[in-house]
Amino acid sequence: MNRRTALASIIALTTGLTLAGCSTSDSKPELKVTGAFMPQPVSDMAGGFLVVKNSGDTSDRLTSVTSPISDDVSIHETKNGKMRMVTSFEVPANGRLVLERGGNHIMFMKLKQQPKQGEKVSVELHFEKADPIKVDLLVKETTHAPKKQ
């Protein structure tokens, strides 16, 4: 009888510790987007740039971007001067994801229209954990290059 009681106690304790561990991992990323812009396109392609700040204790991943301006929107990384499409970018806990000229960015192909300087282009950012975020990219002059953040 003592063995059964001891075994039951161990199982209950283990289950309680496991559940307690699960409840603390429920924190979510806390994402905010700043500095969103698109240089005025000169062809049927364009780039999008922004910063995703995560003030939460949980990391996330940007997995895709959608926009009514194009049915072909992807995310690209730039390494050693070469650009290639990727499936996601990490948004570190208490950190940020920077999409900037000459670096990682959003790529719009086959634009349905060419936005002009001063207009806004609507996009929706999709994440692995956080809810989608709708952002307006302000169309800047073609050569616009803000200081690195």
Buried (B, 14 or more C-beta within 10 A) or exposed (E): EEEEEEEEEEEEEEEEEEEEEEEEEEEEBBBEBEBBBBBBBEEBEBBBBBBBBBEBEBBBBBBBBBBEBBEEBBBBBBEEEEBEEEEBBEBEBEBBBBBBBEBBBBBBEEBEEBBEEEBBBEBBBBBEBBEEBEBBBBBBEEEBEEEEE
